[in-house]
Amino acid sequence: MKMVVAYVRHEAFEPIRGELLDLGFPSLSVSEVKGSGRQKGITERYRGAELTNYLRPKLKIECVVEDGDVQTIVDTILKHARTGAVGDGKVFLVPVDESYRIRTGEAGSETLQAHSTDDLPPK
């Protein structure tokens, strides 16, 4: 199992979410985060003073999937998040040793069952 962690621009999220849902991967955790990188800061003028904001807003998307599904998830994120400009974001793959479903006590790959599109609610 792997955890895919992606930091993307806000506008890239809906296309990513929609395609992952269509592919049968509806389970995502999403957080609003701020960070700095090669994008540098944006300097703004506020009441006559120059302010530089080095922390840029991004969305952090996390999902844990079977090893065989990782490339599908990564390709979907790259397809929709890439603009070619500095600040598009990053994708990280993190190994996951084990997972448990709290409700049933199931462990391992049983907790990661990808859903068929028949099981998903309508959009």
C-alpha positions in Angstrom: 0.0 0.0 0.0 1.1 3.6 -0.6 -0.1 7.0 0.5 -0.2 9.5 -2.3 0.3 13.0 -1.0 -0.2 15.9 -3.4 0.1 19.6 -3.0 -1.8 21.4 -5.8 -3.3 24.7 -6.7 -6.9 25.2 -5.6 -8.2 25.3 -9.1 -6.8 21.9 -10.0 -8.8 20.1 -7.3 -12.2 19.7 -8.8 -10.9 18.2 -12.1 -8.7 15.8 -10.1 -11.6 14.9 -7.7 -14.0 14.3 -10.6 -11.7 12.0 -12.5 -10.7 10.0 -9.5 -14.4 9.6 -8.6 -15.1 8.4 -12.1 -12.2 5.9 -11.9 -13.6 4.5 -8.6 -11.4 6.3 -6.1 -13.8 8.5 -4.1 -11.8 8.3 -0.8 -9.7 11.4 -0.4 -8.5 13.6 2.5 -8.2 17.3 1.6 -6.6 20.0 3.7 -6.0 23.7 3.0 -2.3 24.3 3.6 0.3 27.1 3.1 3.9 26.6 2.1 6.9 28.1 0.4 9.0 26.8 -2.4 10.5 27.9 -5.7 7.3 30.0 -6.4 8.7 32.7 -4.0 6.6 35.3 -2.4 4.1 37.8 -3.8 4.7 41.5 -2.9 1.6 43.6 -2.3 1.0 47.1 -1.3 -1.3 47.7 1.7 -1.9 51.2 3.0 1.3 52.4 1.6 3.5 49.6 3.0 5.0 46.8 0.9 4.2 43.4 2.3 5.7 40.1 0.9 3.7 36.9 1.5 6.1 34.0 1.2 3.4 31.4 2.1 1.3 30.4 -0.8 -2.1 28.6 -0.4 -2.3 25.1 -1.7 -4.6 22.0 -1.2 -3.1 18.9 0.2 -4.7 15.7 -1.2 -4.0 12.4 0.5 -5.2 8.9 -0.4 -4.0 5.4 0.4 -4.2 2.9 -2.4 -2.9 -0.5 -3.5 0.5 -0.5 -5.1 -1.1 -1.3 -8.5 -3.3 1.8 -8.4 -0.6 4.3 -7.6 0.3 5.2 -11.1 -3.4 5.8 -12.0 -3.7 8.3 -9.1 -0.4 10.0 -9.9 -1.2 10.3 -13.6 -4.6 11.8 -12.9 -3.1 14.4 -10.5 -0.3 15.3 -13.0 -2.8 15.6 -15.9 -5.0 18.1 -14.1 -2.5 20.0 -11.9 0.3 20.7 -14.4 0.2 24.2 -15.9 3.9 24.4 -16.6 4.4 27.3 -14.3 6.4 27.5 -11.0 4.0 26.7 -8.2 2.1 23.8 -9.7 2.9 21.6 -6.7 4.4 18.3 -5.8 3.4 14.6 -5.4 4.9 12.3 -2.8 4.5 8.6 -2.4 4.8 7.2 1.2 4.8 3.5 2.0 2.0 2.4 4.3 2.6 -0.7 6.4 -0.9 -1.4 7.5 -4.4 0.0 7.6 -7.5 -0.7 9.7 -11.2 0.0 9.3 -12.3 1.2 12.7 -16.0 0.3 12.2 -15.4 -3.4 11.4 -11.9 -4.1 12.5 -10.9 -5.2 9.0 -7.2 -4.9 8.2 -5.0 -4.6 5.2 -6.2 -4.3 1.6 -9.8 -5.0 2.7 -9.9 -1.4 3.9 -8.8 0.0 0.6 -11.3 -1.6 -1.7 -11.7 0.6 -4.8 -15.3 1.2 -5.6 -16.9 0.3 -8.8 -18.7 3.1 -10.5 -21.9 1.3 -9.9 -21.4 1.6 -6.1 -21.0 5.4 -6.2 -23.7 8.0 -5.7 -24.7 10.1 -8.7 -22.9 13.3 -9.2 
